[in-house]
Amino acid sequence: MTTTYATATTLDGYLADDHDSLDWLFVQDIDEEGPNNHGAFMEGVGSLVMGATTYLWVLDHLATSGEEWPYASLPSWVMTHRDLPKPDGADIRFATADDEMAVKAVHADLVEAAGGKDVWVVGGGALAADFAAAGLLDDIVVSIAPVTLGSGRPLLPRPFDLELLELDRNRAFVVARFRVVGPR
């Protein structure tokens, strides 16, 4: 069982632009069956956690696309201090993690719910950094797109040492897996 932050980023290290848009991502060429493909990754995931901004982006995407909650079979945590809506049929649990002890408690719940499978830290970067700072993030799997934004939501807003474990290419993306060594 591993806890993995898997995401896509721009070459200059941003997940989204200043307006939380991912428009840059959806125009990139990717092989859905190639290295670091989402389907294969999701087969090993047993639970997931995301921040409120990521959650609200997913809800907005669902509202405009007419799609249903994509993680219906997975227990999902949303870290927030707000009252947020919940899509029908979704196993969503709202929690707060204002300190390391709270992050560890949420992580313990994620691990238990995952039933021996992996935990996916969906994002954003601040949430992944909280897990890494608490020593609970094992890997970062990142698909790096050939685009720069100049500013926006950072991949990780705090310094960490990482060890490169794997490197590949999926059409337009450089895909890499890093072990989290610890805070820098």
Backbone hydrogen bonds, N-H to C=O, Kabsch-Sander energy under -0.5 kcal/mol:
donor,donor_aa,acceptor,acceptor_aa,energy
4,T,2,T,-0.6
4,T,119,V,-2.8
5,Y,139,D,-2.4
6,A,4,T,-0.8
6,A,121,V,-0.8
7,T,141,V,-2.3
9,T,143,S,-2.7
10,T,14,Y,-1.9
11,L,145,A,-0.7
11,L,147,V,-2.2
12,D,147,V,-0.6
13,G,10,T,-2.0
15,L,153,R,-3.8
16,A,153,R,-0.7
17,D,21,S,-1.8
20,D,17,D,-2.1
25,L,22,L,-1.7
26,F,22,L,-1.2
28,Q,25,L,-1.6
32,E,30,I,-0.7
34,G,31,D,-2.0
37,N,34,G,-1.1
41,F,37,N,-1.9
42,M,38,H,-2.7
43,E,39,G,-1.2
44,G,40,A,-0.6
44,G,41,F,-1.4
45,V,42,M,-1.2
46,G,118,D,-3.4
47,S,118,D,-1.2
48,L,75,P,-1.9
49,V,120,W,-2.2
50,M,77,W,-2.0
51,G,123,G,-2.9
52,A,79,M,-1.1
55,Y,51,G,-2.4
56,L,52,A,-2.9
57,W,53,T,-2.0
58,V,54,T,-2.4
59,L,55,Y,-2.7
60,D,56,L,-2.4
61,H,57,W,-2.6
62,L,58,V,-2.6
63,A,59,L,-2.2
64,T,60,D,-1.9
65,S,61,H,-2.2
66,G,62,L,-2.2
72,A,69,W,-0.9
74,L,71,Y,-2.3
76,S,91,D,-3.0
77,W,48,L,-2.6
78,V,93,R,-2.3
79,M,50,M,-2.6
80,T,78,V,-0.7
80,T,95,A,-2.6
84,L,82,R,-0.7
90,A,87,P,-1.6
92,I,90,A,-1.3
93,R,76,S,-3.0
95,A,78,V,-2.4
103,V,99,D,-2.2
104,K,100,E,-2.4
105,A,101,M,-1.9
106,V,102,A,-2.4
107,H,103,V,-2.5
108,A,104,K,-2.3
109,D,105,A,-1.8
110,L,106,V,-2.4
111,V,107,H,-2.8
112,E,108,A,-2.2
113,A,109,D,-2.5
114,A,110,L,-1.9
115,G,111,V,-0.7
115,G,112,E,-1.0
116,G,111,V,-0.7
117,K,114,A,-1.6
118,D,44,G,-3.1
119,V,2,T,-2.7
120,W,47,S,-2.3
121,V,4,T,-3.0
121,V,119,V,-0.6
122,V,49,V,-2.6
122,V,120,W,-1.0
123,G,49,V,-0.7
128,A,124,G,-2.2
129,A,125,G,-2.4
130,D,126,A,-1.9
131,F,127,L,-2.0
132,A,128,A,-2.5
133,A,129,A,-2.9
134,A,130,D,-1.4
135,G,132,A,-1.6
136,L,131,F,-2.8
137,L,131,F,-0.6
138,D,3,T,-2.0
138,D,136,L,-0.6
139,D,3,T,-1.7
140,I,178,F,-2.3
141,V,5,Y,-2.5
142,V,140,I,-0.6
142,V,176,A,-2.7
143,S,7,T,-2.1
144,I,142,V,-0.6
144,I,174,V,-3.6
145,A,9,T,-3.0
145,A,143,S,-0.6
147,V,145,A,-2.1
153,R,16,A,-2.2
155,L,13,G,-2.6
161,D,182,G,-3.1
163,E,179,R,-2.3
165,L,177,R,-3.3
166,E,177,R,-1.7
168,D,175,V,-2.7
170,N,173,F,-2.6
172,A,29,D,-2.1
173,F,170,N,-2.8
174,V,144,I,-2.1
175,V,168,D,-2.4
175,V,173,F,-0.5
176,A,142,V,-2.5
177,R,166,E,-2.0
178,F,140,I,-2.9
179,R,163,E,-2.9
180,V,138,D,-2.7
181,V,161,D,-2.1
181,V,179,R,-0.7
182,G,161,D,-1.5
184,R,159,P,-2.1
